[in-house]
Amino acid sequence: MTARELVELWVHRFNDSDYQGLGQLYHENAVNHQTATGFIRGKINFPQSTSPRVNEI
C-alpha cells in the first residue's frame, strides 16, 4: 500500500464513522499527542478516543 492509498483509506473510514477500521490503520504502539484530553497511547485506544468527540461536533 502506498502512502497515498493509506491516507485515502483513512479519510474514507473517517468519513464513514468507521472508528474500529481507523484504529486498525495505526501501529500497535502509536501515540497521538494532538488531542484536547492528553496523550492517546496504543492502537487499541484510538477508536474509543475518536468516536465520542466526533459525535459531540
Secondary structure per residue as TSV (DSSP state, phi and psi in degrees):
chain	resnum	aa	ss	phi	psi
A	1	M	-	360.0	133.8
A	2	T	-	-82.0	166.2
A	3	A	H	-60.7	-41.2
A	4	R	H	-61.9	-44.2
A	5	E	H	-62.4	-38.7
A	6	L	H	-63.2	-45.5
A	7	V	H	-64.3	-41.8
A	8	E	H	-63.7	-39.8
A	9	L	H	-65.0	-42.1
A	10	W	H	-59.5	-47.3
A	11	V	H	-63.2	-43.2
A	12	H	H	-60.0	-47.6
A	13	R	H	-65.7	-38.7
A	14	F	H	-63.0	-47.3
A	15	N	H	-64.6	-27.5
A	16	D	T	-88.5	4.7
A	17	S	T	56.9	34.7
A	18	D	-	-91.9	78.4
A	19	Y	H	-72.0	-32.8
A	20	Q	H	-65.1	-42.7
A	21	G	H	-63.6	-38.2
A	22	L	H	-61.2	-45.2
A	23	G	H	-59.3	-31.7
A	24	Q	H	-67.5	-19.7
A	25	L	T	-82.4	-11.0
A	26	Y	S	-92.0	152.2
A	27	H	-	-65.0	150.6
A	28	E	T	-53.6	-35.4
A	29	N	T	-109.3	28.4
A	30	A	-	-61.2	148.1
A	31	V	E	-131.6	126.0
A	32	N	E	-109.2	122.0
A	33	H	-	-106.4	0.7
A	34	Q	-	-100.1	58.1
A	35	T	S	-129.6	157.9
A	36	A	T	-76.2	-19.0
A	37	T	T	-103.8	7.8
A	38	G	-	104.3	-167.1
A	39	F	-	-69.3	142.1
A	40	I	E	-112.2	120.2
A	41	R	E	-116.6	131.3
A	42	G	S	91.5	138.1
A	43	K	G	-53.4	-38.0
A	44	I	G	-64.6	-23.8
A	45	N	G	-90.4	-11.1
A	46	F	H	-65.0	-47.9
A	47	P	H	-61.0	-42.1
A	48	Q	H	-67.1	-32.4
A	49	S	H	-80.2	-23.4
A	50	T	H	-88.6	-49.1
A	51	S	H	-61.4	-43.3
A	52	P	H	-63.1	-38.7
A	53	R	H	-72.2	-34.4
A	54	V	H	-65.0	-38.3
A	55	N	H	-68.1	-19.2
A	56	E	H	-82.6	-14.7
A	57	I	-	-74.7	360.0
